[in-house]
Amino acid sequence: MSIDPVELQVLTGALRAVCEEMGAVLIRSAHSANIKERRDASTALFDSDGEMVMQAEHIPVHLGAMPAAVAAVLDRDHAPDRSWILNDPYAGGTHLPDITVITPLFAGDELLAFAASRAHHADVGGPTPGSMPADSRTLDDEGVVISPRVLDDEAIAELAQQMRQPEQRRADLRAQLAAGRVGGRRLLELHERFGAEKLKQAFAEVLDYAERRTRACIEELDDGIYEARDVLEARDGDLGIVLKATIEGDRMTLDFSDTDPQHEGNLNCPLAVTRSACYFAIRVLTDPDIPPSAGAYRPIEVIAPEGCLLNARSPAAVVGGNVETSSRVADVVLRAFGRALGQGTMNNVTLGSDDVVYYETIGGGQGACPDADGPSGVHVAMSNTLNTPIEALELEFPMRMVRYALRRDSGGAGQHHGGDGVIRELEALAPLRYSLITERRRHAPSGADGGEDGAPGRNLLDGDELPPKAIGKLEPGQRLRIETPGGGGHGKL
């Protein structure tokens, strides 16, 4: 049985639509602002062997790392209506707030595929509201660790009681279950329309097609070695990330062997996160229209020695690795190939108490391209979330938005100008604890081909500057101001 090119495109579109609908169900069913407003969630479909066949265009750092989560439950005892949950960074997860729910999809007794969703929950327990502590040193400092287990009503109740705002946690977990069920329903419709054999063949063809197109794009790049280095702004000094990228024909190797060892802070990350950042960057460098599947990753080898910053050993803290180190890995890959860099940070802000928890990432400037200015005030690179609307924020949380505006002239000058960052200033209306995990405060995003660097970001509490990683308390009336970095410019003026 063969699938002609037109039918393959129809099936590719259908699989993409399944993933998009799963995402819509998750976002519309969730209760937390982090998912329903910021859309900090992702969905994907995997074949019965655990290869990612298709994903929605959601959060890059989620999607490239999700195959490790499915692999963690692949050999378990699967049955209809038996879903799995995990967040353990050393058993398929990324960092603890990102909880993954995996639902096996059956046609009768036959396992067809897996539906997976990953969502950043506003809190997963631990000593710090929001579970994003700037000062964590081990996983125990960051929240509840969920090793792969069956997700049922008993598990939901048990886990939610270990987290702040348990009713909201239960609702968000059920929203993830609902997304999986919708994925199963839509995939079963495709099964009934095309039959089991054609559907399986479509999975294989999508993977192979994505691989062919990626190889063709890599082959257009010049063979050779491309090198780049950058740093992360840890609490106790800078940490180096070093890349040697090699292109040989239609294959690419990204070697991080000279990167610094894992450290005692939380900028470490599991290998799945490193791979995810690399895959995103290669997608930028090749063709974003290639079907987003595991096939596109087959020509790419990522090397990061165990025990280094980009392949940490348990129980190292990782909460900043997923958000900030991933951003820097993508930057280093793009820098090696001559691209101007965007803000290079997600500007993680967490505010909360035992009764209320708020988390957001904040957009900034994107790097300029050889033929266009960089966009301003956007979530770039590994984030791709929305901001929380001011109306929703002030309705639900004890805080007031004092200012939200573009940070004019923060983008790097050049023939094409880097995008501007933003200014986001909040006033506390009740006692709150804050945690900031940010980057590009000491080191600016670099320009390219003679373009100037973007402006570094700033964190301010009542006008006094805070370090890139900071944790403390806000009293009513105090103001926290985040000025996000601008993007690098491209080309000499």
N, C-alpha and C positions, 0 to 999 in steps of 0.2 A: 504494500500500500504506500503510495507516495502522496505528498502534499505539494500542490503547485504553488508558485509564489504569491498569487492572489489570495488563495485560501490561507496561506501562512500569515499574511498580513492581517486577515480577518481574525484569525485565532490569536495573534499577538495583541491586537486591539482588544479582543474580548478578555484576555487574561489581565491586561492592564486595567480594564474597566472593573474587573472583580476586585483588584487591589484598591482602586480608588473608592469603590463603594464600601469596602471594609473600613477604610479610613474615615469616610463620611459618617458611617454608623458609630464608630468609636468617638469621634469628635462631638457628634450631636447627642450621644448618650451620656457622656462624661459629666461629672458635676464640678470638678476643680477648674478654676480659671486657667490653670497651666495647660490643660488639654483642650477645653472647649473654646477658650479665647486665643491662647498663643499657639495652639495646635502642635504642641510638643509631643508628637506621636507619629508612628510609622507602621505600615502594613506591607506584607509580602506573601507570596505563594512559593512553596517548595515542592519538588517532586518527591516521590516515595523514597528516593535514595538520599534525600536531604540537600539536593542542589537547588539554589534559588533560581526559579524560573522567571519570576517577574516581581517588580516592586512598584509601589506608587511613588510619585515624586514628592517625598516627604523630607525626612531629616537625614542628610548624608551620613552622619556619624552613627545613626541607628542602623541604617540599611546595610552598609558594608560589613558591619559586625554581626548581624543577625544570623548568618550561616553557622557561626560557632554555637549559638543557642540551640538551633535545631539539631546540630550534631551531638549536643550534650544529652538529648533525649531520644536519639534515633533508635537505639537498641532497646528501649523500654517496651513494656507490654502495652501495645496500643489497642484501643477499642473505640467504637462510636461513642460520642459524647464524653470522652475522657480527655480533658485538656491538661496541660502541664504549665507550671509556672517556675520562673527562676530569676535571680538577679545577681548571683554570685559571679564576680568578675573573673574568678579562676575556674569557673565551670559553665562557660557560655555567656556570661553577662559582660557589662562594660563598667558602669559604676552603679551603686546600690539604688539610687532613685529611679533608674531605668529598669522597669519590671517588664519581662517578656512573658507573654502567654502564647502557647503553641497548641493548636487544635488539629489532631489527625482528621483527615477527610476521607470518608468511606463511600463506596457504592456497593451496597449489600455488605458482604464480608471482605471485599477487596479494598485495600488501602490505596487510595488514589494519590494523595498529596498531603501537605501540611499547610495550614494557614497560620501565620504568625503576626503578632502585633507587639510593638514595644512602645511604652509610654513613660514619660518622666512624671512620676508621682510627686506631689508637692511635699510629702514627708514620708520617710520610711523609718522613723524612730531614731534612736541615738540621742546623745546629749544636746545636740544643736537643733533648734527648730528649722525645718526645711531640709535637714540631712545633707547640707552642703557646707561643712565646716572648713574655714580657711586654714585651720591649725591642726587638722587630723594627721596622725602618724601611722595608724593601722586601721584595718577594716572595722575593728570594734568601735572606733571613734565615729564611724560614719552611718551606722544604722543597722537594721535587721538584715542579715545575710540569708537569702533563700536559695538553698541548694535545689536542684531540679526535683520537683514533687508534683503529685496530682493536685489539680486545682478543683476543689469542690466546695460546697457550702461550709463545711467544717474548716477547711483550710483558709477560706476567705475570712471567717470569723476569727480564727486564731491569729492570723497575720495582722488584720486590721486593729486588733486590740493592742498590738505592740507599737502602733504608730499614732501620731497625733491626728485629730479629726477622723476617727475611725469610720464614721458614717460616710464621709467623702471617699475614703480609701475603698470601702466596700463597693460604693457606686462605680468608681472608676475601674475596679477589677471586673465588675459585671459588664461594664461597657466593652472591655477587651474580650470577654467571653462572647458577647453579642456580635462583635466584629468577626470572630472566628466562625460563628454559626452562619452568618451571612455569606462568608466566603465559601463554606461548604455547600450552601444552597445553590449559589450561582455556579459553582464548579459542577455540581450534579446536573444542572440544566445543560451545561456544555457536554457532559458525559452522555446524557440522553439524546442530545442532538447529533453528536459526531461519533459516539461509540468509544469504548475504552481504548482500543488500539490506536485510533487516530488521535485521541487526546494525549496519550503517552508519546506518540510520535511527534505531536506538536510541541510538547515539552522539550524533547531532544532537539528538534529543528530550531526552536527559539534559541537554545543554548549554543548550538553550532553556528547559527547565523550571527549572533552577537560576537562569537569568537572570531569568525572570518572578518567581520568589519573592523574589529579592534586591531587584529593583526595587520590589516591593510593600512590602517592609520599609523601604526607604529612604524611600518615599513617606509612610510613617507618621510619620517624623521631621519636625520643623518646618523649613521652609525658612529659610535664613539662613547667616550666617558664624559659625563656631566656631573659637576660637583657643586655642593652648596653647604653652607653652615649657618646656623642661627641659634638663638638662645631663648630659654625660658626664664622668667623672673621669679625664682623661688624666694621664700622668706629669708633664707640665709645666703643668698647669692645666686649668680647665674648658672644655669645648667645647659650644656652644649648638646645640640643635635646635629650630627654630621652625616651627609649623604654622598654616596658615590653611585650614580645611576649609569647603567651600561645598556646601550642599545646595540643589538646584534640582529640584523635582519628584521624579522617580525616579532622579536621577543625583547622584553625589557626586564632588567634586574635592578632593584632598588636596595642598596646595601647600606645599612645603618650601623655597621660593626664598630665604628669609631665614636659612637654616641656615648655620653656619660653613663655611668652605672646608675641603677635605681637609687633614690635618695630617701631620707627620713621624712619627707613631707608627702604631699598628696598629688604631685604631678606625674607620678608613675602611671603607666597604663598597660593593660594586657595586650598581647599581640593582635587580637582581633580588632582593637581600636586603631592600632598602627596600620594594619592592612586597610581598614575602612577609609582612613585619611588618604592613603596612597591611591586607592581605587577612585576616590572622588577627584583627586588631582589629575589622574590619567584621563578620566572622563572629560575634564575641562580641556586637556591638551589634545584630545582626539576628536570625538564627535558626540555631543550630548544626545543626539537622536538615536544612537545605538541602543537597542533594547536593554534596559537595566537588569541584567541577569548575571548569574555566575559565569556564563560563557565568556562575558567580556573580561573577566579576570584571569582566564586561563593563560594568556601570554605573559602574565606579570608575576615575577617572583619577588617576594619581600623577605629580606634577611635582617633580623634583629636578634642578637645573641640573648639567650636567657639570662636574666639578672641585670640587663641594662634598663634604662629609663623607658624604653619602648617595648619591653617584654619582661615585665616585672614578675617577681616571685611572691607568692602568698606569704604572709598576710599584709603586704605593703598597701598603704592607703592609695586610692586611685580616683577619688572624687573629682579632682582637678584634671587628671589625665584625660578623661573622656571629653571634657569640654575645651580645655586650653592646650594640652599637649597635642591633641588631635589637630587643632587649628595650626599649630606650629609645624607639624609633620606635613600637612598640605602646603603650607607656605614654603617649606624647604624644597619640596618637589617642584613647585611652580617657579621658585627662584632659580633652581638649577637649569631650567629651560628658558630663562630670560624674561619672566613675567614680573610686572609690578605687583606688589602685594597689597591686599586689603587690610582691614583693621587687625586681623590676626588674633582676635579674642572674641569670646561670647559675652564678656562683661557681666558675669554672673552676680546677681544681687538677690540675697535671701533676707527676708524680714519676717519675724514671727515671735510667738510666745507659745505657751502650752495650749492656748485656745484658738489661735489663728496662725496660718502659715502662708507666706507669699514668696514666690520665686519667679524671677524673670531673667531673660537675657536681653541685651540691648543692642540694637543695630549700630552701624557705623559706616565709614567710607570704604568703598571698594577700590581696588587698584585700577588705574587706567589701562586701556588696551592700546595696541599699536595704531588703531583706527578710531578710537572713541574715548571720551572721558569716562571715568568711573562713576557709577551711580552713588548718590548720597543717602545716608540714613537707612541703610538696608542691612538685614541679617545676611552675612556673607559666609562663604566657605561651608564649614561643617554644621552650621546651625539651621538656617532656613526656616525659622519660626516666625511668628508674627509678634508684635508688641501687644501688651495688654491694653485695651482701650481705657482711656482715663475714666469714662463713665462706669465701666465695670469695676475698675480698681477702687474707685472712691465709694461705690455702693457696697462692696463686700468687705473691704479692709479698712482698719483704723489709720488711714493716712490720706494726705492731700497732695495732688500733683501741683507743685508751685510753678514749674517751668518744664516745657517739652518743646525743643526747637532744634533746628540745624545749627551745628557749630561752624559758623561761616569761616572760610579760608583755612580750614584744617587739612584739606586735601593737598597733596604735593603738587607743585607747579610743574609744567612741562608742555611739550607740544600738545599733549592731551593731559588734562588735569585729573588728579585723583579725586575721588568722591569725598564729601565732607562727612564728619562724624555728627553726633547729636549731643545735646545737653538734656539730661533728664534729672530733675530735682524734686525730691519727695520730702514732705514734712510729716513727722510722726504725730498722731493724735492720741496715742496711748503708749505706754512703755513697751518697747520692742527690742529684740536682739537682732543685730545685723551680722551678716557674713558676706564678704566680698572676695571673689576669686576672679581676678582680672589679669590681663597681660598688656604688653605694649605701653607700659607706663615709663619704663626706663629706656627702652629701645624702640625707635620709631619704625613703622612699616616702610620698607625700602621701595624706592622708585626703580625704574629700569631704563636702560639705553639713554642715560643722561637726565632722566626725569628726577625731580626732587622727592625726598622722603615725605610721607604724610606726618602730621603732628602727632606726637604720642598722647595718650589719654591721661586723664587726671581723676582722682577720687577725693572728694572734699566733704568734711563734716563741719558744718557751721563755718565754712571758709578755711578751715585748717586742712592741709593736705594729708591724706592717708596713703599708706603703702599699697602696692598692687594686691597683696593678700592681707586682709584685715578682718578682725572680728571684735565686736563690742556691743554696747547698749545705746539705745536712743531713748531719751526722755521726751514727753510731749512738748512739741514746739521746736525740737531740733530738726535740722535739715541735712539730708544726705544728697549730695550732688555728684553725678557721674558725667564726665565729659569724655566721650568715646573717641578713639583715634580716627584720623583721616587716612585715606588710601594713598599709595604712592603714585606719583606722576610717571608718564612715559614719554621719552624723547626730549631733547633739548629744545628750549624756547627759541 
